[in-house]
Each structure stands twice: as structure tokens, then as C-alpha cells.
Amino acid sequence: RDSKLFKACVAISGIFNWVSSLRYSTDTGSVYDVDIEPVLPGGFRSLALGPEPAWAGPEWAARVKKLQALMLESSPAGHVQNLTSPMLLIHGDSDEEVAFQETLGAVRAVRALGRENVQAKVYPDEAHGLALYAHQLESLQDMGDFLASHLTAGAYRRELLV
């Protein structure tokens, strides 16, 4: 989120927006009280009009709104206007840990600003972390090529090419 500090970015299965990412996340059994319609363990949804009865109260909606604002501020999505460095996003489209929609959202948000500084590499039928050895090698080569092409000549480039 700080293109003055980072000359290039590579993200593998990255979270672009913490607010939207938690809508897909229940694998640890945690219930996140950051959504008007929280996801419950087992993938079930609560009533569409609010939280579980134990969570309900006059301050609940304000708490949710405050937590969502903090989550957006902590996400690249909250600073998309600052994402001007070249970016390579790598993701398996069957990722069960971080929804593939996070990568799509990042690409769409950057391109909506009229920028072409984002590239996405999608691995069909791959989960979180790329299981196939051939995909691991390919992604490492892609990352090396990407960084070598976007970092200035000098010490960084020599280290990458060694």
C-alpha cells in the first residue's frame, strides 16, 4: 500500500479486503462479529436481519460498522489509490483458505482506476499454496522474472539473477 517504499509487489493467495475475506472464512470454527449477517461455524448463516440473539443489542450495529472500517483501513482495498507499483498476484482458483475472489477484486479495483500495473497468474484446480511441483517451479520462475524486470539495475537485480 506504499508504492514509495515498495518498487514492486508479489502476492501469493493474498487478501485484498479483510471485510470481504471474512465472508468466506469459517475453517477455524471462529465466528466473526464483523458482518451484518455473520457466518457461523459449518458455513451456516444467521438470520439476515441481525446477529445471534446473544450478540444483539443497541450497540451491535455501531460495533460492526467500526470493525468494518478498521478492517478496510488495514486492507490494500482501503488504499487502492496508492497501489501504483507493479504487482504480480498469484492464486489457485480452488483456494479454500483465501477466496480466489480476493485476487479478482484487487485486479478489478486497480484497473477501475485506469491502471495496468497489476498482473494475475491463475492456477486452475490449485488450492492454497500450490500443491503441484510444476506449478511451484513455474510460480517461482514467474516471481523471479517479474522482480528482475521491475527492480532497478544494481545490487537487487544481481542478487535475483544469481
C-alpha positions in Angstrom: 0.0 0.0 0.0 3.1 2.2 0.0 4.4 2.5 -3.6 7.1 5.0 -2.4 8.6 2.3 -0.2 8.0 -0.8 -2.4 9.1 -0.8 -6.0 7.2 -4.0 -6.9 4.8 -6.4 -5.2 4.3 -10.2 -5.5 1.4 -11.7 -3.5 0.6 -15.4 -3.4 -3.0 -16.1 -2.3 -3.2 -12.6 -0.9 -6.1 -11.0 1.0 -7.1 -7.7 -0.7 -10.0 -6.8 1.5 -10.4 -8.1 5.1 -14.1 -7.2 5.1 -14.9 -9.4 2.1 -12.4 -12.1 3.0 -14.1 -12.9 6.3 -17.3 -13.6 4.5 -15.7 -16.7 3.1 -13.8 -17.8 6.2 -15.0 -20.4 8.7 -12.4 -23.1 8.5 -11.1 -22.4 12.1 -14.5 -22.5 13.6 -14.3 -18.9 14.6 -17.4 -16.7 14.4 -16.5 -13.1 13.3 -18.8 -10.4 14.6 -17.8 -8.0 11.8 -20.7 -8.6 9.4 -24.4 -7.6 9.5 -25.1 -11.3 8.6 -22.2 -13.2 10.4 -21.0 -16.5 9.1 -21.5 -19.3 11.6 -19.4 -22.5 12.1 -20.2 -25.1 9.5 -21.0 -22.4 6.8 -24.5 -21.6 8.1 -25.7 -18.1 8.1 -27.6 -16.3 10.8 -30.9 -14.6 10.2 -30.5 -12.0 7.6 -31.7 -9.2 9.9 -29.0 -9.4 12.5 -26.7 -11.4 14.8 -27.4 -14.3 17.1 -29.7 -13.3 19.9 -26.8 -13.4 22.4 -25.0 -10.7 20.4 -28.0 -8.5 19.7 -28.1 -5.1 21.4 -28.4 -1.4 20.7 -24.6 -1.0 20.3 -24.2 -4.0 17.9 -24.6 -2.3 14.6 -22.3 0.5 15.6 -19.7 -2.0 16.7 -19.9 -3.9 13.4 -19.5 -0.6 11.4 -16.5 0.4 13.5 -14.8 -3.0 13.0 -15.5 -3.0 9.3 -13.9 0.5 9.0 -10.8 -0.7 10.8 -10.6 -3.8 8.6 -10.9 -1.8 5.4 -8.2 0.6 6.7 -6.0 -2.4 7.3 -6.5 -3.8 3.8 -5.0 -2.9 0.5 -8.6 -2.3 -0.7 -8.7 0.8 1.6 -5.6 2.2 -0.1 -6.2 1.2 -3.7 -5.4 4.7 -5.0 -1.9 4.3 -3.6 -1.2 1.0 -5.4 0.9 2.3 -8.2 3.8 -0.1 -8.1 3.9 -3.1 -10.5 2.0 -6.1 -8.9 2.0 -9.8 -9.6 -0.8 -11.7 -8.0 -0.6 -15.5 -7.9 -3.6 -17.6 -6.8 -5.1 -21.0 -7.2 -8.8 -20.9 -8.2 -9.7 -23.7 -5.8 -8.1 -22.0 -2.7 -10.2 -22.8 0.4 -8.2 -20.6 2.7 -8.3 -17.3 0.9 -11.1 -16.9 -1.6 -10.0 -16.5 -5.2 -12.3 -13.5 -5.4 -9.8 -11.6 -3.4 -7.3 -11.6 -6.3 -10.1 -10.8 -8.8 -11.2 -7.9 -6.5 -7.6 -6.5 -6.5 -7.2 -6.7 -10.2 -10.7 -5.1 -10.8 -10.1 -2.3 -8.3 -6.7 -1.3 -9.7 -7.9 -1.5 -13.3 -11.1 0.5 -12.5 -8.7 3.4 -11.8 -7.4 3.1 -15.4 -4.1 1.4 -14.4 -2.4 -1.6 -15.9 0.2 -2.2 -13.2 -1.3 -5.4 -12.0 -0.9 -8.9 -13.4 -2.6 -12.0 -12.2 -1.4 -15.6 -12.6 -4.1 -18.1 -12.0 -3.5 -21.8 -11.4 -6.6 -23.9 -12.2 -7.6 -26.5 -9.7 -4.9 -25.4 -7.2 -5.6 -24.8 -3.6 -3.8 -22.6 -1.1 0.0 -22.8 -1.6 0.1 -24.5 -4.9 0.4 -28.3 -4.5 1.8 -29.4 -7.8 5.5 -29.2 -8.0 5.4 -28.0 -11.6 3.2 -25.1 -10.5 5.5 -24.3 -7.7 8.5 -24.1 -10.1 6.6 -22.1 -12.6 5.4 -19.6 -10.0 8.9 -19.2 -8.6 10.3 -18.5 -12.1 7.5 -16.0 -12.8 8.2 -14.2 -9.5 11.9 -14.0 -10.2 11.3 -12.8 -13.8 8.8 -10.2 -12.6 11.0 -8.8 -9.8 14.1 -8.8 -12.0 12.2 -6.8 -14.7 10.8 -4.2 -12.2 13.7 -3.6 -9.9 16.3 -1.1 -10.8 19.7 -2.4 -12.1 22.3 -2.8 -9.4 22.6 -4.9 -6.3 19.0 -6.1 -6.2 19.0 -7.3 -9.8 22.3 -9.1 -9.4 21.1 -10.9 -6.3 17.9 -12.1 -8.1 19.8 -13.4 -11.2 22.4 -15.3 -9.2 
